[in-house]
Amino acid sequence: MVTDCKLIFLTPPALERSAREQNLPAAHLAYRVGGGPHLFRANLPVAARGGILAMDCEGFDGRGEPSAFCQEVLRECSARGFQGVYCAFPDRPIPVLQRAVAELGEALQRRGWPLYVPERYGAASDYACVLIPTALSGGSLEQRLAEAAEQYGPSRLALRIERLAQDFLLPSPTGEGVPLSRPALAEQLEERGGSVFFSHELCAHYFTYMTKTDGAHFVLFDDAGSIRKKCQLGARMGISHAFVPYAQVDDLLPGLLE
């Protein structure tokens, strides 16, 4: 396994058994912030214990006060043996969730458990670990991490790895590409043969091609090797944890676990 930066797999209930059979470190993505706010749980298997509680807030109306919700999170962690909380919140901050982060940060810190939050929530708690996305289409990942480390300190950072597979039409002023499915990327790679390169700045593989209809394309993608390099880069900068969605890398596990 990647040993220089601990890789933790964001695992929905449907993949819990698979992750458990392979003894993968898991953040159990089976929780949601709902109205109240209250903590709602999906059909998580009884055997899912240990690791980290991971929650999103899809559909949350942003109303209420956080204290009762925070107590629900702490009780669920104690009941399941979780030792940390991962917040898969949107980049747009929601005030009640900012207050929840502040309260949870203090409560989890007293227990010695980490709280992982998106960067826009980093100012809400001095105890929270800030998640830095690694999926860049421009610039330098090393510079991005250096700037975050200067602002928060490396011990307060964790990597949020999203497996890249995007096709950009050049020029690309928005920096947004078209997502490629695994079969589509595999077909492209078979056609390009040895024309694949590695960008040390983006820490990802890439190739280019031309079409008669719309001109130049730039394809950026990850494999097990590039994800390992991102973890190694983070480790060199003092970052000790990285999160990746299990569903995105289930085909890459041999390369990630070697």
Secondary structure, 3 states (H helix, E strand, C coil): CCCCCEEEEEECHHHHHHHHHCCCCEEEEEEEEECCCEEEECCCCCCCCCCEEEEECCCCCCCCCCHHHHHHHHHHHHHHCCCCEEEECCCCCCHHHHHHHHHHHHHHHHHCCCEEEEHHHHHHCCCCEEEEECCCCCCCHHHHHHHHHHHHCHHHEEEECCCCEEEEECCCCCCCCEECCHHHHHHHHHHHCCCCEEECCCCEEEEEEEECCCEEEEEEECCHHHHHHHHHHHHHCCCCEEEEEHHHHHHHHHHHHC
